[in-house]
């Protein structure tokens, strides 16, 4: 996919925890149905990440939810922040106008 953004950098555990706490109040934006990771789902994921940075994706009974979550992160150029049940939390920093300020620790 030529329009795929570059992968987001790895995040520290405390940064992922922070993002998971922010994601608690979010509703899923992208839904993966019986057809799996179709082009329409991938397009919706890329658009959602570009607008929101932090998104929830709800999968409908995937055969291997960990593999599906990793694939969603890979194709979206995002970091897999969490997987709770069939809901995936993904983060991709906006390259020009980031909306979320990630916490940092001294010496990191």
N, C-alpha and C positions, 0 to 999 in steps of 0.2 A: 504494500500500500504506500504509494509515493507521498501522500500527504500526512503521514504519521509524524507526530512531533517527536523530538528527541526525548529519551527517557529522563524522568526526574531523578535527581540524586537520591541516594539512600538516606533514610532518616534514622535518627537515634531512637531508642525505645521510648524515651520521655516525650519526644516529639510525636510519635505515633499515638501514645496515650492521650496527649493533648488533642490531637485530631479526632480520635475516637470519642472523646468527651464532647467535642463540638458536633459530631455526627449524631449524637443521641437524639437531638431535636429535629433532625432532618427526616423527611420522607423519601422513599426511593424515587429517583427521577427516571431511571432506565429499567425496563423489565425485559428479562430474557425468557422467552416462551419455549414451547415445545420444539421449535425449529432451531434452537441453540443460538450460536453466535453468527447470525445472519449479517449481511452487509448493512441492512437497515438498523440493526441493533448497534453495530460498531460505529455507524455514522452518528446515531443518537448519543452514544457514549462520548465520542470525540467532541461533539457540540456541547454536551453538558459539562464536560471538564473544562472546556474553553471559557464557558460562562461562569461556572460556580467554583472551580478548583477542587472542592470537596464534594463528592457525590456518593449516593448509595445506589447500588444496583441489586435488584431482586431477581433471583433465578428460580425458575419453576422446576424443582426436582431434578437437578442435573445428576448424571450417573457418577461423576467425580467432581464434587464442588470445589475442592482445592485446586485441581488442574484448571477448571473453568475460571476460577478467580485469578489464577496466575496468568492465564491467557488474556483475560479482560485487561489486566494491568499492563501486560506486554503490548497489546495492540493499541491501547490508549496512551502509551508512553507515561503511565502513571505508577505511583507507588501503592502497593497493596497495604493498606493501613489496618484492615481487620476483616474477619470473616465470622459472622455471627449467624448461625443457622444457614439459611439460604440467601443471606444478605451480605453483599460485598461492599466494603468502604474503600474508595479510591481517592487519591490526592495527586493532583498535578498543578504545580505552581504556574501561574500565568507569567509568560516571559516578559511582558512589558508593564502590566499593571496588576501586581499581586494584591489580592484582597485579604489574605490571611497572613498574619505575622506569626511565624513559628517561634517558640521559645528557644533560647540558647542558654548554655551553661558556660561559666568561666573556664577557659582552657580548652574549649572544644572548637 
